Each structure stands twice: as structure tokens, then as C-alpha cells.
Amino acid sequence: MSLRRLHSEQPASFAFNAENMKRAEWWISKFPAGRQASAVIALLWIGQEQEGWVSKPMIESVAAQLSMPYIRVLEVATFYTMFNLHPVGTYQVQVCTTTPCWLRGSDDVVAACKKRIAPTPDTISADGKFSWMEVECLGACVNAPMLQIGKDFYEDLDGPKTEALIEALRKGETVKPGPQNGRHTSEPEGGAITLTDPQLYNGGYSRAEGKTGDAG
């Protein structure tokens, strides 16, 4: 079991910007009086979107806003691995290394991150744009190996494709999320091979043969 602690270096303060304060207040308003603590995950997430990571001042600010003890918000932040407890790059690359991705070559994806970002995880690249980490299953096993950056998933990767993805983002280019090998969503590689007969979609074989009712 890994132990998650707050980063040793902390900013002096934290405050939501005007836009995110409105978002935070909207989330708080969704819950009845006395139940504002239910918005804690939402507020931490908004804070992380703003700053890139969750700091001690952020936890203190959220605790005060929700009238919660500091330790309760700290428990949430340290329990859920979706919260970064240390500074990250502009692009936080999360590489899935669970069994399906590993069997399909996630080691090569990790090697590409070590080469193009930093030799060790949770280290920000020299240009400040990237950091990377290994994570558990991201739910796209059929398109393994894959990684997540922000809210986007990039699938069907290998070493060279991962390097190309990182360098494109480094140059400010837009890379379309999803499969990176040309296939559509999770269809078989090479295109669909089942349910391709048009007659299946114009009433089916029973209508074409003049059949009605249930078969019996």
C-alpha cells in the first residue's frame, strides 16, 4: 500500500479565481443545509484544475468554505489518487500499466515517457510542460496500451506513437484523442468484420422471406 503525503514545499496561500468560485458555489448549492461537505470532491477537483495540484492551503480553504475539519478534507485528498499532491507539468501523462496494457506493450509507452519527459515518474520535464506517472486500469483495455492526459484518452499506442504524441503537444499542436492507429473507436483493427450485411438493417431476413410473428 502506497503512502500519500502532501508535498514538502507548499505555496503561501490559495484562493479560487472568480470563475471557479462561482463553480464551487454552484456545487455547494446542490446540497441541502448542513450537507455542504458532500461537495468536497468537486471543490478539490476545481482547485486542482486551477492549480494543477492540491496543496495544503487549498485543503484549508476548502475546509473553511465547507465548514469541515481540515483533517477530513485531507483524508479525501490523500485517499483518491486522482488528486495530485505535488506540482505537475502542464500535461500530466498517466500511463496505464495494468495487465491488459502491459501485455500489449505499455513498457514501451513508459520507456517513451522516460525518454521524452523525465527518467523518473512524478518529475516535471525541464521545460515544465510534462510530468508522467503509472496508474491502474483506465478502462480502455480493448484499445491497449493507452494513456490519459487531462480528460483525454490516447489509445492503441506504442513507443514511437507515444514519442510523437508528446512532441506534438510540446510544440502546441492539437492531437485528436482516441485510437492512434487509424481504427474507429474500438472496432477490430482493419475495420468491422461482423454485422456488415445491409439486409440486417432494412427489416431483417424474416421480412424479406415473408415471415411474421415469432418463430416456432
Secondary structure, DSSP 8 states (H G I E B T S, - for coil): -------SS--S-----HHHHHHHHHHHHTS-TT-GGGGHHHHHHHHHHHHSS--HHHHHHHHHHTT--HHHHHHHHHH-TTS-SS---SEEEEEE-SHHHHHTTHHHHHHHHHHHT-SSTT---TTSSEEEEEES--S-GGG-S-EEETTEEEES--HHHHHHHHHHHHTT-----EESSS--TTS-TTS--SS--GGGGTTHHHHHTT--S---
